[in-house]
């Protein structure tokens, strides 16, 4: 349950981080300038003259939340006992298939003439 909650939160953080980075105007008007008023102009209209400082702080906080959620997902996935290579009995799939596969009778070879 917690894994799903953190995973959904992680996706939302990722989307928000991308949006915040695209709203910042680059010094060379890179990707933010490519969208015209959607890029840096939108950030200046929404947040005023100090948009750069505020967007930088929001980006820093969002990046820290991204790192924290990534580490949390790593820890939670390490604690999960399920694996695609393990069945419900806890036995590895390869071991079970080798043990339960019956041996086939050898095929008699016919001598070549």
N, C-alpha and C positions, 0 to 999 in steps of 0.2 A: 504494500500500500504506500509506504513512504517513498519507495523508489519511483512510483508513478507520479506522485505529487511533485517530487523534486525534478523529475524529467519534464513535466509540463511547465513548471516554473523556469527551468533551464531554457526551454524553447522560447518562452515569452521574453526572457532576458536577452536571448540572441537576437530576436526580431527588434526589440527596443534598442539594442546596441547598434545594430545596422542602421536604423532610422536616425539615431542621434549622430552617428558618424557622417551620414550623408547630408545632414542639415548643416554641418560645419562648413564654413567656406575655407578652402585651402588658400595658401598664399599665391599659388599659381592658378587658382580657380580650376582645380582639377575636376574630379567627379561631381563635386557640389555645384560648380559653375555650369556643368553640362545640362542641368535641369532647369536653368533659368531662375525663375522666381521661387521654384520649389527648394533650391539649394540654400545658399547663404542668405539670400534675400528674405526667405521665409523665416529663418531664424532671427534675423534682425527685426523683422516686423513683429514677431511673437514676443521676443524677449527684450527688445530695446537695444540701446547702444552697447550695453555690457553683455551682449549675447555670447561673445567669444569666451569670456571668463566663466559664465554660467554653464555653457555647453561643455566646456572643458571639465568642470567639476562633475557634471552629470555623467560624462563619458568615463571619468576616472572611477566614480562610484559604481557605475554599471559594469565596467570591466572587472572590478574587484568582486562584484556579485557573480559575474560569469565564472571567474576562477574558483570562487567558493562553491558554487553549484557543481562545477566540474569535479572538484575534489570529493564532494559529498556523493556524487553519482559513482565515482570510482570506488569509494569505500563501501557503499551500499551494494554495488554489484559484486564486490569481492566477498561479501558476507552471504550472498545468495548461494544456495547449495545446488541449484539446478544447473544443468549444462545440456547442451544439445548432444553431447557424446555420452550422457548417462541416462539410463532409463529409470523408471520408478523404483526398481529393485536396488538401485545404487551400483549395479554392476556395469562396467563399461560395455558399450555396444560391441566392440571388436572382440572382447573376451567371450561374450555370450554367444556370438555367432560362430566362433571357432569351436567352442565346446559342444554346441548342440548340433552342428552340421554333421550328418552321418557320412562315413567314409564310403566312397563309391568303389564298386568292384573294378579291378583293373581290366582293361579291354585286351583281349588276346590279339596279338599281332599275327597277321598271316604272312608267311614267308614269301618274299618276292621271287618270281621265277626268272 
